């Protein structure tokens, strides 16, 4: 064999060996899944429920018309501060005043009728007494005595009837005066006029069974302020009366206000008086009393709150994204059971460890059992956590960071 031929054969053998080596290395690299590493550590955990809502006064009253009539004098404006019994507005009272005067005149007329009836009763009683003496002396027959007695009893009954009419007329007068008094509206409590939908000159209408009456104004006592939040049905079981909360009011950015949960609704919020359908989100109303509310706060301000539902100091915890939920081996077909766990890293491969979880924080979750402190686990990426299985070889994938000099990313 010539030397040149030997050289060519040697080169071919080296190339083939290199290709085979590269292919083996490439195939081996594909069998190793790049993942991010993490550890089971001890941390202080705080569980929160976040919700949005609005600011409202703990005590407020909607003043509606008790009598129908035109508003002739409006003494307040929206935003005014009022004290209890302050004059607010006047409804035209001419017709109702005339009705009250008529009722008073009717009462006086009945008084006069009673006086006349009493005089007639006295006269009838005297006639009866004379008839009785004459009958005893055999001057008049029994029939005359009976007629005198009947006249006396009738006169007495007339007086009693007029006494009842007086009571009736007096109640009619009281009712007329009460209705007249309701044309003048005064503040039932101290507070702020937060809504004033009526204008001077408009007609106030009283409510009926099917129609709501005219709401003249709303007065709210802003000394005690609440945040009325809408909490999702999945979070409501964790919310309890007495839990602490932090409230943020959009009108006061970069400020938080401490609060206390004072009420958790038992029924879901109805939209426009209609129960929530099965396709809509179901929310429950939770009230948080705000401590030291800012001056000038008004009902209707948008607010958000974080309700602290639990704390756990020095809890054994992992990043939430490291928790894997998978079908439990041996589950009944058609009725699979799920189990939670983590992929622990052992000698460059992963092994699934079922765990029992506890309190959930913002980015970490408590591990009650199934993992040890300091144990190295897989924390991501999500696609890798979904695909890897027991025994899968893994390697650490460095998180991408911006290069300080050129802003390029390195892996």
PyMOL commands that set and color helices and strands:
alter all, ss='L'
color gray80, all
select helices_A, chain A and resi 3-30+94-136+142-181+233-236+320-322+382-387
alter helices_A, ss='H'
color red, helices_A
select strands_A, chain A and resi 32-39+41-64+69-74+81-82+87-91+184-186+191-195+203-204+215-232+244-249+257-268+283-290+302-319+324-327+338-346+349-354+356-360+364-369+376-380+393-396+401-402+409-410
alter strands_A, ss='S'
color yellow, strands_A
deselect
rebuild
show_as cartoon
